């Protein structure tokens, strides 16, 4: 994966999680209904939103990027399980796509720019 492609993926994933987390913190009605159908309280939704916003913030800095991936990955897995258990599987799709993006960020290989010895 090129450096530019990795940066684009990281930016899209960061903005997506920050936006979704902000919507949960704001208490958007459709999200409240979804979490209520899962058996979660409004407080649980706001905690999930705070975790998403914090994880997205951690993705922006290289030293904290892996921690951000772990926090967001855990949140995504919780929501995927809740979606598959309490609602239709299509509700798990956005979090599944986000989880794939997080895996790309987490396992991004570092380029080795050392010169090769001439034979």
C-alpha positions as CSV (number, residue, x, y, z in Angstrom):
1,X,0.0,0.0,0.0
2,X,1.5,3.3,-1.0
3,X,2.0,6.1,1.6
4,X,-0.7,8.2,-0.1
5,X,-3.2,5.4,-0.2
6,X,-2.6,4.6,3.5
7,X,-3.1,8.3,4.4
8,X,-6.4,8.4,2.5
9,X,-7.7,5.3,4.2
10,X,-6.6,6.6,7.6
11,X,-8.3,10.0,7.0
12,X,-11.6,8.4,5.8
13,X,-11.7,6.0,8.7
14,X,-10.8,8.7,11.2
15,X,-13.5,11.1,9.9
16,X,-16.1,8.4,9.8
17,X,-15.6,7.3,13.4
18,X,-15.4,10.9,14.6
19,X,-18.6,11.7,12.8
20,X,-20.4,8.6,14.1
21,X,-19.1,9.2,17.6
22,X,-20.3,12.8,17.6
23,X,-23.7,11.7,16.4
24,X,-23.9,9.3,19.4
25,X,-22.7,12.0,21.8
26,X,-25.4,14.4,20.4
27,X,-28.0,11.8,21.1
28,X,-29.4,11.5,17.5
29,X,-32.9,10.0,17.7
30,X,-32.4,7.2,15.2
31,X,-29.3,6.0,17.0
32,X,-31.1,6.2,20.4
33,X,-33.8,4.0,18.9
34,X,-31.2,1.5,17.5
35,X,-29.4,1.2,20.8
36,X,-32.7,0.9,22.7
37,X,-33.7,-2.0,20.4
38,X,-30.4,-3.6,21.3
39,X,-31.3,-3.3,25.0
40,X,-28.7,-0.6,25.6
41,X,-29.3,2.6,27.5
42,X,-28.7,6.2,26.4
43,X,-25.7,6.3,28.7
44,X,-24.2,3.2,26.9
45,X,-24.7,5.0,23.6
46,X,-22.8,8.1,24.8
47,X,-20.0,6.0,26.2
48,X,-19.7,4.3,22.8
49,X,-19.7,7.7,21.1
50,X,-17.0,9.0,23.5
51,X,-14.9,5.9,22.7
52,X,-15.3,6.5,19.0
53,X,-14.3,10.2,19.2
54,X,-11.3,9.4,21.5
55,X,-10.2,6.5,19.2
56,X,-10.5,8.8,16.1
57,X,-8.4,11.4,17.9
58,X,-5.8,8.8,18.7
59,X,-5.6,7.7,15.0
60,X,-4.4,11.2,14.0
61,X,-1.0,10.8,15.8
62,X,1.5,8.1,14.8
63,X,2.6,7.2,18.3
64,X,-1.0,6.5,19.5
65,X,-2.4,5.1,16.2
66,X,-2.3,1.4,17.3
67,X,-4.1,2.2,20.6
68,X,-6.8,4.1,18.6
69,X,-7.2,1.1,16.3
70,X,-7.7,-1.2,19.3
71,X,-10.2,1.1,21.0
72,X,-12.2,1.5,17.8
73,X,-11.9,-2.1,16.9
74,X,-13.3,-3.2,20.3
75,X,-16.2,-0.7,19.9
76,X,-16.9,-1.9,16.3
77,X,-16.9,-5.6,17.4
78,X,-19.4,-4.8,20.2
79,X,-21.7,-3.1,17.7
80,X,-21.4,-5.8,15.2
81,X,-22.3,-8.5,17.7
82,X,-25.3,-6.4,18.9
83,X,-26.4,-5.9,15.3
84,X,-26.2,-9.6,14.5
85,X,-27.9,-10.5,17.7
86,X,-30.7,-8.0,18.0
87,X,-31.4,-6.7,14.5
88,X,-30.7,-7.5,10.8
89,X,-27.3,-8.4,9.5
90,X,-27.3,-5.4,7.2
91,X,-27.0,-3.1,10.3
92,X,-23.5,-4.7,10.9
93,X,-22.2,-3.7,7.5
94,X,-20.9,-0.1,8.3
95,X,-19.0,-1.3,11.4
96,X,-17.6,-4.3,9.4
97,X,-16.3,-1.9,6.8
98,X,-14.8,0.3,9.5
99,X,-13.2,-2.7,11.1
100,X,-11.6,-3.6,7.8
101,X,-10.2,-0.1,7.5
102,X,-8.9,-0.3,11.1
103,X,-7.1,-3.6,10.2
104,X,-5.5,-1.9,7.2
105,X,-4.2,0.9,9.5
106,X,-3.1,-1.4,12.3
107,X,-1.2,-3.8,10.0
108,X,0.3,-1.2,7.7
109,X,3.9,-2.2,6.9
110,X,6.7,0.2,7.3
111,X,8.7,0.9,4.2
112,X,12.4,-0.1,4.4
113,X,14.3,2.6,2.5
114,X,17.8,1.1,3.0
115,X,19.8,0.6,-0.1
116,X,20.4,-2.9,-1.4
117,X,24.0,-4.0,-1.6
118,X,25.2,-4.2,-5.2
119,X,26.2,-7.7,-6.3
